[in-house]
Amino acid sequence: MYESFIRRIGKSFFSIFAVFCVLAAASSAFAQTTGNLQGVVRDQNGAVVSGAAVKVTNTQTGIVREATTNEDGLYRVVNLLPGLVYKVEVNATGFTNRIIENVAIRLATENSVDVELGVQGAGGEVTITGESPLINSTQNQLSTSYSQKQLTQLPYNGGSIDNLALLTPGVLTPGDADFTNGVGISANGNRGRSNNFQLDGQDNNDNSVAGPALSITNTQAICDYQVTTNNPSAEFGRNAGAQVNAVTCPGTNNLHGSLFEYFQNNRLNSRNNIEKQAGAAYNFLASNGFSQLRGLANRGGQNIFSANRFGGSLGGPIKKNRAFFFATFQADIQNGESDTANLGSGGLTFTPQSVRIAQSLGFPGATSILGNTNVGGGPAFANVPGTFYVVPPTQDTNGDGVVDSFLNPGGAFTNSLFVCSTNPGFTGTVANPCPPANLIALQTGEAIRISGNNQRGYQFITKEDFNITDKDTLNVRYIYDNTKFPNTPAVGGFLAGSFFDVPSKNNNLGVTYTRLISSTFTNEARFNFSRLDVKFGDPDGTLPAPGISFSGQRDVAGNFNSLGFGTANNLPQSRKVDVYQQQD
């Protein structure tokens, strides 16, 4: 039954092979997902050996590639999957057989293994262990490759595996703490938007904001990861910056799997200087009349959170040496809350009590603007997620970065505006002023907001490989990524209450068919479909209010300025991007 299935696959792909070639005739060059092996066979005196038989075997899948040395003793075998899984056997008439095990094949690299044969009769078969050369003597590109062992053991602070690019010589980040969707790195001084991202040889660039369209966070799924920073091969192209190429793991003849979990929370992390300053500021307020902030003071300025990353992988044979599967799943669960404040900044916000006064007096705009609780992302005192406090203006008297006293005597709020209780909209004139007894102060202070910080992420990756014949292979890979960031604050809008949900889904399907024409010539046809669906403001979740500005506050110097509420007028927004690629 299986053999019949394989034959049907083979016939189908042979029949559409020409179609692939025609469709891809106008396609651009595409990045490699394999590596090549070459070398020179010599005898003990250094003379080249022509006509030697070279057999290269992938010890994990049983795939065999054969070649014969030419008159210069040179052999070359192409289209080898990356990894330390190859055995090279060389034999020639009149010489002892030579076996080199654990030969390293690196991604998109002309790997080199030279072989020296001894005279037959001088000894039996010789077996040695291969070693990766420190210098690539066959290519002039400057690149760094990371194996799966390195991917799973090197620290990269979670998030996308593309953070590992920062470990590559010549790659740095312009002050950002992490990869920031791929635009936060610079390779040899190039712009952050000049990087090119490939996944299994297919384009993985986000054409809207740069960086990778699909970020891989599961290190179990990637078997080889390469960052080329200078003089990349012609098949890359597109951008002048770093060429980042990742290849997903295949199945093998060995049934294998893994389970993993990473956990961290605020109790396991030490406080940084910013958190220490915030803790001292909250402690000052809690000790001077604002006991409701004691909880913030007790945690020393740290945001409460717990983060779990867990999952597993399973791979093995469907039929030995013929068909294989690999699948991996990862979940990211984070729960917690975060806080922010503008203590000592001079920026003032109306107190909730003053808003209620303005509303009760029918102050123009107070009800429709200041007290809008119908949608999230409204004014600071609207009913948005989290807890909101307004405290009297503070100051730092000794210059240590920690507020330690109130700006106004007795810790009073600032009287920023006055309204006339008998006619709230009355502005007054010299001839007809509002009676002093009817003036009511609207007070302002500095703001503190505490809000939940909960995130969810799920990523599933599977790959199936079929050796249809000794010369034909088929690879199918599918990735599903689903992330949810509920109640996310807009940039600069945390205090103002600008919150919205950011759900994102990504589906990616790739199919590769490879035909081995000779030991030095192969044809590879690829098809890839990806769909990115991301929303900044989920229509089924919390909706941000439009951006509004209320010019009714003063800073500590007495200058009038505006307090912005809601979010930018270009939000909410969404993107659904479908990308089809065919190459040959």
VEXDREN-2710 file (C-alpha; in Angstrom, 1 decimal):
% VEXDREN-2710
k/r/px/py/pz
1/MET/0.0/0.0/0.0
2/TYR/2.8/2.4/0.9
3/GLU/4.8/1.6/-2.2
4/SER/1.6/2.2/-4.3
5/PHE/1.2/5.6/-2.6
6/ILE/4.8/6.5/-3.3
7/ARG/4.5/5.6/-7.0
8/ARG/1.3/7.7/-7.3
9/ILE/3.2/10.7/-5.8
10/GLY/6.1/10.1/-8.1
11/LYS/3.9/10.0/-11.2
12/SER/2.0/13.1/-10.2
13/PHE/5.1/15.1/-9.6
14/PHE/6.8/13.9/-12.8
15/SER/3.7/15.1/-14.8
16/ILE/3.7/18.6/-13.2
17/PHE/7.5/19.0/-13.2
18/ALA/7.5/20.8/-16.5
19/VAL/4.7/23.1/-15.3
20/PHE/6.8/24.1/-12.4
21/CYS/9.7/24.9/-14.7
22/VAL/7.5/27.1/-16.8
23/LEU/5.8/28.9/-13.9
24/ALA/9.2/29.6/-12.3
25/ALA/11.0/30.8/-15.4
26/ALA/10.4/34.4/-14.4
27/SER/11.1/33.8/-10.7
28/SER/14.0/35.4/-8.9
29/ALA/16.8/33.4/-7.5
30/PHE/16.1/31.7/-4.2
31/ALA/18.1/30.8/-1.2
32/GLN/19.5/27.3/-0.5
33/THR/18.1/25.0/2.1
34/THR/20.9/22.5/1.7
35/GLY/24.7/22.3/1.5
36/ASN/27.2/20.8/-0.9
37/LEU/30.2/18.6/-0.3
38/GLN/33.4/18.7/-2.3
39/GLY/37.0/17.7/-1.9
40/VAL/40.2/16.2/-3.5
41/VAL/41.3/12.6/-3.2
42/ARG/45.1/12.1/-3.1
43/ASP/47.5/9.3/-2.3
44/GLN/50.1/9.3/0.4
45/ASN/52.6/11.2/-1.9
46/GLY/50.1/14.0/-2.6
47/ALA/49.3/12.8/-6.1
48/VAL/45.6/13.1/-7.1
49/VAL/43.6/9.9/-7.6
50/SER/41.1/10.0/-10.5
51/GLY/38.3/7.5/-10.9
52/ALA/37.8/7.0/-7.1
53/ALA/34.3/6.1/-6.0
54/VAL/32.8/8.4/-3.4
55/LYS/29.6/7.5/-1.5
56/VAL/28.0/10.0/0.8
57/THR/25.4/8.6/3.2
58/ASN/23.0/10.5/5.5
59/THR/23.1/8.2/8.5
60/GLN/19.8/9.5/9.9
61/THR/17.7/9.1/6.8
62/GLY/19.6/6.5/4.7
63/ILE/19.8/8.8/1.6
64/VAL/22.9/8.0/-0.5
65/ARG/24.6/10.2/-3.0
66/GLU/27.5/8.9/-5.2
67/ALA/30.2/10.6/-7.2
68/THR/33.4/9.8/-9.0
69/THR/36.6/11.9/-8.9
70/ASN/37.7/13.5/-12.2
71/GLU/41.2/13.7/-13.6
72/ASP/42.1/16.3/-11.0
73/GLY/40.9/14.1/-8.2
74/LEU/38.0/16.4/-7.5
75/TYR/34.6/15.1/-6.4
76/ARG/31.4/17.2/-5.7
77/VAL/28.1/16.1/-4.2
78/VAL/25.2/18.6/-4.1
79/ASN/21.8/19.0/-2.3
80/LEU/22.7/17.6/1.1
81/LEU/20.6/18.4/4.1
82/PRO/22.5/20.3/6.8
83/GLY/23.7/18.6/10.0
84/LEU/26.4/16.4/11.5
85/VAL/24.9/13.2/10.1
86/TYR/27.0/12.2/7.1
87/LYS/29.4/9.4/6.3
88/VAL/31.8/9.6/3.4
89/GLU/33.3/6.4/1.9
90/VAL/36.1/6.5/-0.7
91/ASN/37.6/3.5/-2.5
92/ALA/39.8/3.2/-5.5
93/THR/41.7/0.3/-7.2
94/GLY/45.0/-0.3/-5.5
95/PHE/44.2/1.7/-2.4
96/THR/42.7/1.0/1.0
97/ASN/39.1/2.1/1.6
98/ARG/38.7/5.2/3.7
99/ILE/35.6/6.1/5.8
100/ILE/35.1/9.5/7.3
101/GLU/32.2/9.7/9.8
102/ASN/30.3/12.6/11.3
103/VAL/31.0/14.9/8.4
104/ALA/29.6/18.4/9.0
105/ILE/27.3/19.8/6.2
106/ARG/26.4/23.4/6.9
107/LEU/23.6/25.3/5.3
108/ALA/24.3/27.1/1.9
109/THR/28.0/26.3/2.2
110/GLU/30.5/24.6/-0.1
111/ASN/31.7/22.1/2.6
112/SER/35.1/20.6/2.0
113/VAL/36.5/17.2/2.9
114/ASP/39.8/16.1/1.3
115/VAL/40.7/12.5/1.5
116/GLU/44.1/10.7/1.6
117/LEU/44.2/7.1/0.5
118/GLY/46.8/4.6/1.6
119/VAL/48.3/1.9/-0.6
120/GLN/46.4/-1.4/-0.5
121/GLY/48.1/-4.0/1.6
122/ALA/49.6/-1.4/4.0
123/GLY/46.6/-1.7/6.2
124/GLY/42.9/-2.5/6.4
125/GLU/40.0/-0.2/6.1
126/VAL/40.6/3.2/7.8
127/THR/37.8/5.0/9.7
128/ILE/38.2/8.5/10.9
129/THR/35.9/11.2/12.4
130/GLY/35.4/14.3/10.4
131/GLU/35.9/17.8/11.8
132/SER/34.5/21.1/10.6
133/PRO/37.3/23.3/9.2
134/LEU/37.7/26.6/11.0
135/ILE/38.1/28.5/7.7
136/ASN/35.9/28.1/4.6
137/SER/38.4/27.9/1.8
138/THR/35.9/27.4/-1.0
139/GLN/33.6/30.5/-0.6
140/ASN/34.3/34.2/0.1
141/GLN/31.1/35.0/1.8
142/LEU/31.2/35.8/5.5
143/SER/28.5/33.9/7.4
144/THR/27.9/32.2/10.7
145/SER/25.8/29.0/11.1
146/TYR/24.1/27.8/14.3
147/SER/23.3/24.1/14.7
148/GLN/20.2/22.9/16.6
149/LYS/22.3/22.2/19.7
150/GLN/23.4/25.8/19.7
151/LEU/19.9/27.0/19.0
152/THR/18.5/25.2/22.1
153/GLN/21.4/26.0/24.4
154/LEU/22.5/29.5/23.6
155/PRO/20.8/32.2/25.6
156/TYR/18.7/34.6/23.5
157/ASN/16.1/35.8/26.1
158/GLY/13.1/34.1/24.5
159/GLY/11.1/35.6/21.7
160/SER/12.1/35.0/18.1
161/ILE/15.1/32.9/17.4
162/ASP/16.3/35.8/15.2
163/ASN/17.6/37.3/18.4
164/LEU/20.5/34.9/17.8
165/ALA/21.6/37.1/14.9
166/LEU/23.0/39.5/17.5
167/LEU/25.6/36.8/18.4
168/THR/27.0/37.1/14.9
169/PRO/30.2/39.2/14.3
170/GLY/29.3/42.5/12.7
171/VAL/25.7/42.4/13.8
172/LEU/24.5/44.8/16.5
173/THR/21.3/46.5/17.7
174/PRO/21.0/50.2/17.9
175/GLY/20.2/50.3/21.6
176/ASP/17.1/48.0/21.5
177/ALA/16.7/45.3/24.1
178/ASP/15.7/42.6/21.6
179/PHE/15.2/41.9/17.9
180/THR/12.1/44.1/17.5
181/ASN/10.6/42.2/14.5
182/GLY/13.9/42.1/12.7
183/VAL/14.4/45.8/12.2
184/GLY/16.4/46.3/15.4
185/ILE/19.7/44.9/14.0
186/SER/22.3/46.3/11.8
187/ALA/24.8/44.2/9.9
188/ASN/28.1/46.0/9.1
189/GLY/26.4/49.4/9.3
190/ASN/23.5/48.7/7.0
191/ARG/20.0/50.0/7.8
192/GLY/17.8/47.8/10.0
193/ARG/15.3/47.5/7.2
194/SER/17.9/46.1/4.8
195/ASN/17.9/42.6/6.2
196/ASN/16.5/39.6/4.2
197/PHE/14.8/36.7/5.9
198/GLN/14.3/33.2/4.4
199/LEU/12.5/30.2/5.8
200/ASP/13.2/26.9/4.1
201/GLY/14.6/28.9/1.2
202/GLN/11.4/30.9/0.8
203/ASP/10.9/34.7/1.2
204/ASN/9.8/35.4/4.8
205/ASN/9.9/39.2/4.8
206/ASP/7.2/41.5/6.1
207/ASN/6.8/43.9/3.3
208/SER/4.9/46.4/5.4
209/VAL/7.1/47.0/8.5
210/ALA/10.2/45.0/7.5
211/GLY/11.5/42.1/9.6
212/PRO/10.3/38.5/9.3
213/ALA/6.6/37.9/8.4
214/LEU/6.6/34.8/10.5
215/SER/8.8/34.7/13.7
216/ILE/9.8/31.3/14.8
217/THR/10.0/31.1/18.6
218/ASN/10.3/27.3/19.0
219/THR/14.0/26.3/18.8
220/GLN/13.1/22.6/18.5
221/ALA/11.8/23.3/15.0
222/ILE/15.0/24.7/13.4
223/CYS/17.9/22.5/12.5
224/ASP/20.2/25.0/10.9
225/TYR/20.2/28.8/11.2
226/GLN/22.6/30.9/9.1
227/VAL/23.4/34.7/9.1
228/THR/25.4/35.9/6.2
229/THR/26.7/39.5/6.7
230/ASN/29.0/40.0/3.7
231/ASN/29.2/39.0/0.0
232/PRO/26.3/36.5/0.0
233/SER/25.8/34.2/-2.9
234/ALA/23.8/35.3/-5.9
235/GLU/20.8/33.2/-4.9
236/PHE/20.0/35.5/-2.0
237/GLY/19.8/39.0/-3.4
238/ARG/17.0/41.4/-2.5
239/ASN/18.7/43.3/0.4
240/ALA/22.2/44.5/1.1
241/GLY/22.1/43.8/4.9
242/ALA/22.1/40.5/6.7
243/GLN/20.8/37.4/4.9
244/VAL/19.1/35.3/7.6
245/ASN/18.2/31.8/6.5
246/ALA/16.5/29.2/8.7
247/VAL/15.7/25.5/7.8
248/THR/13.1/23.5/9.7
249/CYS/14.0/20.0/11.0
250/PRO/13.1/16.8/9.1
251/GLY/12.2/13.4/10.5
252/THR/14.8/10.6/10.7
253/ASN/14.9/6.8/10.9
254/ASN/15.2/7.1/14.7
255/LEU/12.0/7.7/16.7
256/HIS/12.8/10.6/19.0
257/GLY/11.1/13.3/21.0
258/SER/11.4/15.9/23.7
259/LEU/9.5/17.7/26.3
260/PHE/10.5/21.1/27.7
261/GLU/9.3/23.9/29.9
262/TYR/10.9/27.2/30.8
263/PHE/9.5/29.3/33.7
264/GLN/10.3/32.7/35.1
265/ASN/8.6/35.2/37.3
266/ASN/9.3/38.4/39.1
267/ARG/10.5/36.6/42.2
268/LEU/13.3/35.0/40.3
269/ASN/14.5/38.2/38.8
270/SER/16.5/40.9/40.5
271/ARG/15.3/44.5/40.4
272/ASN/17.0/47.0/38.1
273/ASN/17.7/50.6/38.9
274/ILE/14.5/51.9/37.3
275/GLU/12.4/49.5/39.4
276/LYS/14.2/50.5/42.6
277/GLN/13.4/54.1/41.9
278/ALA/9.8/53.3/41.2
279/GLY/9.6/51.3/44.4
280/ALA/11.0/54.1/46.5
281/ALA/8.6/56.6/45.0
282/TYR/5.6/54.3/45.7
283/ASN/6.8/53.8/49.2
284/PHE/7.0/57.6/49.7
285/LEU/3.4/58.0/48.6
286/ALA/2.1/55.0/50.6
287/SER/3.7/56.5/53.7
288/ASN/2.1/59.9/53.1
289/GLY/-1.6/59.4/52.9
290/PHE/-2.0/57.0/49.9
291/SER/-2.2/53.6/51.6
292/GLN/-3.9/52.2/48.5
293/LEU/-0.4/52.2/46.9
294/ARG/1.1/50.0/49.6
295/GLY/0.9/47.0/47.3
296/LEU/3.0/48.7/44.7
297/ALA/5.5/49.8/47.3
298/ASN/5.8/46.3/48.8
299/ARG/6.8/44.8/45.5
300/GLY/9.6/47.3/45.1
301/GLY/8.7/48.6/41.7
302/GLN/8.7/45.2/40.1
303/ASN/5.9/44.2/37.7
304/ILE/4.2/41.0/38.8
305/PHE/4.4/38.3/36.2
306/SER/4.7/34.6/35.6
307/ALA/5.8/33.3/32.2
308/ASN/5.6/29.7/31.1
309/ARG/7.0/28.4/27.8
310/PHE/6.3/24.7/27.3
311/GLY/5.9/22.1/24.6
312/GLY/7.5/19.1/22.9
313/SER/8.5/17.5/19.7
314/LEU/8.2/14.0/18.1
315/GLY/9.9/12.7/15.0
316/GLY/10.6/9.4/13.3
317/PRO/10.1/7.1/10.4
318/ILE/6.8/6.4/8.5
319/LYS/8.8/3.8/6.5
320/LYS/12.5/3.4/7.1
321/ASN/14.7/5.2/4.6
322/ARG/11.6/6.2/2.6
323/ALA/9.3/8.5/4.6
324/PHE/9.6/10.5/7.8
325/PHE/7.7/12.9/10.0
326/PHE/8.5/15.6/12.5
327/ALA/6.1/17.7/14.6
328/THR/6.6/20.2/17.4
329/PHE/4.3/22.3/19.5
330/GLN/5.1/25.3/21.8
331/ALA/2.8/27.4/24.0
332/ASP/3.7/30.7/25.7
333/ILE/1.5/31.7/28.6
334/GLN/2.2/34.9/30.5
335/ASN/0.1/36.4/33.3
336/GLY/0.7/39.5/35.4
337/GLU/0.3/43.2/35.6
338/SER/2.4/46.2/34.9
339/ASP/2.4/49.8/36.1
340/THR/3.5/53.2/34.8
341/ALA/3.5/56.7/36.3
342/ASN/4.5/60.2/35.4
343/LEU/5.7/61.1/38.9
344/GLY/7.8/64.3/39.0
345/SER/7.4/64.9/35.3
346/GLY/5.3/68.1/35.5
347/GLY/2.5/66.6/33.5
348/LEU/-0.9/66.9/35.2
349/THR/-4.1/65.0/34.9
350/PHE/-7.6/65.9/36.3
351/THR/-8.6/64.1/39.4
352/PRO/-11.6/61.8/39.1
353/GLN/-13.4/63.9/41.7
354/SER/-12.9/67.0/39.6
355/VAL/-14.3/65.2/36.5
356/ARG/-17.4/64.2/38.5
357/ILE/-17.8/67.9/39.6
358/ALA/-17.6/69.0/36.0
359/GLN/-20.1/66.4/35.0
360/SER/-22.6/67.3/37.7
361/LEU/-22.5/70.9/36.7
362/GLY/-23.1/70.1/33.1
363/PHE/-19.7/71.5/32.1
364/PRO/-19.6/71.5/28.2
365/GLY/-17.9/68.3/27.0
366/ALA/-17.5/66.8/30.4
367/THR/-20.0/64.0/29.9
368/SER/-19.2/63.2/26.3
369/ILE/-15.4/63.5/26.5
370/LEU/-14.2/63.3/30.1
371/GLY/-16.5/60.6/31.4
372/ASN/-16.9/58.3/28.4
373/THR/-17.1/54.8/29.7
374/ASN/-18.7/53.1/26.7
375/VAL/-15.5/52.1/24.9
376/GLY/-12.1/51.2/26.0
377/GLY/-9.3/53.6/25.2
378/GLY/-11.3/56.6/26.5
379/PRO/-10.0/59.2/28.8
380/ALA/-7.7/58.4/31.7
381/PHE/-10.6/58.3/34.2
382/ALA/-12.9/56.3/31.9
383/ASN/-13.7/52.7/32.7
384/VAL/-10.8/51.0/30.9
385/PRO/-8.9/47.9/32.1
386/GLY/-6.8/48.3/35.2
387/THR/-6.7/50.7/38.1
388/PHE/-6.1/54.4/37.8
389/TYR/-4.8/56.8/40.6
390/VAL/-4.1/60.5/40.6
391/VAL/-1.8/61.8/43.4
392/PRO/-0.6/65.4/44.2
393/PRO/2.3/66.6/42.2
394/THR/5.7/65.4/43.5
395/GLN/9.3/66.5/43.2
396/ASP/12.8/65.1/43.7
397/THR/14.7/67.4/46.1
398/ASN/18.1/65.7/46.3
399/GLY/18.6/64.7/42.6
400/ASP/18.8/61.0/43.1
401/GLY/15.9/60.3/40.7
402/VAL/13.4/59.4/43.4
403/VAL/10.5/61.7/44.3
404/ASP/10.7/62.5/48.0
405/SER/8.3/65.4/48.6
406/PHE/5.1/67.0/47.4
407/LEU/5.3/70.1/45.2
408/ASN/2.5/71.9/46.9
409/PRO/2.3/72.7/50.6
410/GLY/0.6/70.1/52.6
411/GLY/0.5/67.7/49.7
412/ALA/-2.3/69.5/48.0
413/PHE/-3.5/69.0/44.4
414/THR/-3.0/71.8/41.9
415/ASN/-5.9/74.0/41.1
416/SER/-5.6/74.1/37.3
417/LEU/-9.1/75.4/36.3
418/PHE/-12.0/77.2/37.9
419/VAL/-15.6/76.8/36.9
420/CYS/-18.6/78.9/37.8
421/SER/-21.2/76.8/39.7
422/THR/-24.1/79.0/38.6
423/ASN/-23.1/78.9/34.9
424/PRO/-20.4/76.3/34.2
425/GLY/-19.8/77.5/30.6
426/PHE/-19.5/81.1/31.7
427/THR/-16.1/82.6/30.9
428/GLY/-16.7/85.9/32.8
429/THR/-16.0/89.5/31.8
430/VAL/-14.6/92.4/33.6
431/ALA/-18.0/94.0/33.8
432/ASN/-19.8/90.8/34.9
433/PRO/-17.4/88.4/36.7
434/CYS/-18.4/85.1/38.3
435/PRO/-18.9/85.7/42.0
436/PRO/-15.9/84.3/43.9
437/ALA/-18.2/82.2/46.1
438/ASN/-19.4/80.4/43.0
439/LEU/-16.0/79.5/41.7
440/ILE/-15.1/75.8/42.1
441/ALA/-11.6/74.5/41.5
442/LEU/-10.9/71.6/39.2
443/GLN/-7.8/70.0/40.5
444/THR/-5.0/68.1/38.8
445/GLY/-2.2/65.8/39.9
446/GLU/0.1/63.1/38.6
447/ALA/-1.1/59.8/37.3
448/ILE/-0.4/56.1/38.1
449/ARG/-2.0/53.2/36.2
450/ILE/-1.9/49.5/36.9
451/SER/-3.1/47.1/34.2
452/GLY/-3.0/43.4/33.4
453/ASN/-0.2/42.1/31.2
454/ASN/-1.5/38.8/29.9
455/GLN/-0.2/37.2/26.7
456/ARG/-0.8/34.0/24.8
457/GLY/1.2/32.4/22.0
458/TYR/0.8/29.0/20.3
459/GLN/3.0/27.6/17.5
460/PHE/2.7/24.3/15.8
461/ILE/5.2/23.1/13.1
462/THR/5.2/19.8/11.2
463/LYS/7.3/18.5/8.3
464/GLU/7.0/15.3/6.3
465/ASP/9.7/14.0/3.9
466/PHE/9.4/11.4/1.2
467/ASN/12.2/9.6/-0.7
468/ILE/10.0/8.7/-3.7
469/THR/12.9/7.1/-5.5
470/ASP/16.7/7.2/-5.1
471/LYS/16.6/10.4/-7.2
472/ASP/13.3/12.1/-6.2
473/THR/12.3/13.6/-2.9
474/LEU/9.3/15.5/-1.7
475/ASN/9.1/17.7/1.4
476/VAL/6.0/19.2/2.9
477/ARG/6.0/21.7/5.8
478/TYR/3.2/23.5/7.6
479/ILE/3.4/26.1/10.3
480/TYR/0.5/27.6/12.4
481/ASP/1.2/30.5/14.7
482/ASN/-1.4/32.2/16.9
483/THR/-0.6/35.0/19.3
484/LYS/-2.9/37.1/21.4
485/PHE/-2.1/40.4/23.2
486/PRO/-5.3/41.5/25.0
487/ASN/-5.6/45.1/26.3
488/THR/-2.4/46.3/24.8
489/PRO/-1.6/50.0/25.4
490/ALA/-1.0/52.2/22.4
491/VAL/2.5/53.7/22.2
492/GLY/2.6/56.5/24.8
493/GLY/-1.1/55.9/25.7
494/PHE/-0.8/53.8/28.8
495/LEU/-1.6/56.6/31.2
496/ALA/-4.3/58.0/29.0
497/GLY/-6.1/54.6/28.9
498/SER/-5.5/53.8/25.2
499/PHE/-5.9/50.1/25.2
500/PHE/-6.9/47.6/22.5
501/ASP/-6.5/43.9/21.6
502/VAL/-3.8/42.7/19.1
503/PRO/-4.6/39.2/17.8
504/SER/-2.3/37.7/15.1
505/LYS/-2.5/34.5/13.1
506/ASN/-0.1/33.1/10.6
507/ASN/-0.4/30.1/8.3
508/ASN/2.5/28.9/6.2
509/LEU/2.6/25.9/3.8
510/GLY/5.7/24.9/1.9
511/VAL/6.2/22.1/-0.7
512/THR/9.6/21.2/-2.2
513/TYR/10.2/18.6/-4.9
514/THR/13.8/17.7/-5.8
515/ARG/15.1/15.7/-8.7
516/LEU/18.7/14.5/-8.7
517/ILE/19.8/14.6/-12.3
518/SER/23.5/13.8/-11.6
519/SER/25.9/13.9/-8.7
520/THR/26.7/17.5/-9.5
521/PHE/23.3/18.7/-10.9
522/THR/19.9/18.8/-9.3
523/ASN/16.6/20.6/-10.0
524/GLU/14.5/21.9/-7.1
525/ALA/10.9/23.1/-7.5
526/ARG/9.2/24.9/-4.6
527/PHE/5.8/26.2/-3.8
528/ASN/4.9/28.3/-0.7
529/PHE/1.7/29.9/0.6
530/SER/1.6/32.1/3.6
531/ARG/-1.2/34.1/5.2
532/LEU/-0.6/36.8/7.8
533/ASP/-3.7/38.1/9.6
534/VAL/-3.0/40.7/12.3
535/LYS/-5.4/43.3/13.9
536/PHE/-4.5/46.3/15.9
537/GLY/-7.8/46.6/17.7
538/ASP/-9.8/43.4/17.6
539/PRO/-13.4/44.1/16.5
540/ASP/-14.5/41.4/18.9
541/GLY/-12.5/42.7/21.8
542/THR/-11.7/46.1/23.5
543/LEU/-12.1/48.9/20.9
544/PRO/-9.9/52.0/21.2
545/ALA/-11.6/55.3/21.2
546/PRO/-10.6/58.0/18.7
547/GLY/-7.8/60.4/19.7
548/ILE/-9.1/63.5/21.4
549/SER/-7.4/66.4/23.1
550/PHE/-8.6/68.4/26.1
551/SER/-6.9/71.7/26.6
552/GLY/-7.9/72.0/30.3
553/GLN/-4.8/71.4/32.3
554/ARG/-1.7/73.2/33.4
555/ASP/1.8/71.9/34.1
556/VAL/3.6/72.7/37.3
557/ALA/5.0/76.0/35.8
558/GLY/1.4/77.2/35.2
559/ASN/1.5/76.8/31.4
560/PHE/-1.6/75.5/29.7
561/ASN/-1.2/72.4/27.6
562/SER/-3.4/69.6/26.3
563/LEU/-4.0/66.2/27.7
564/GLY/-4.5/63.6/25.0
565/PHE/-6.9/60.7/25.4
566/GLY/-7.7/57.7/23.3
567/THR/-5.4/56.5/20.6
568/ALA/-4.0/57.7/17.2
569/ASN/-6.5/58.3/14.5
570/ASN/-4.9/55.6/12.3
571/LEU/-6.1/52.9/14.8
572/PRO/-7.7/50.5/14.8
573/GLN/-6.2/48.9/11.7
574/SER/-5.6/45.4/10.4
575/ARG/-3.7/43.5/7.7
576/LYS/-4.4/40.3/5.9
577/VAL/-1.5/39.4/3.6
578/ASP/-1.6/36.4/1.3
579/VAL/1.7/35.5/-0.4
580/TYR/2.1/32.8/-3.1
581/GLN/5.6/31.8/-4.3
582/GLN/6.7/29.3/-6.9
583/GLN/10.3/28.7/-7.8
584/ASP/12.4/26.3/-9.8
END
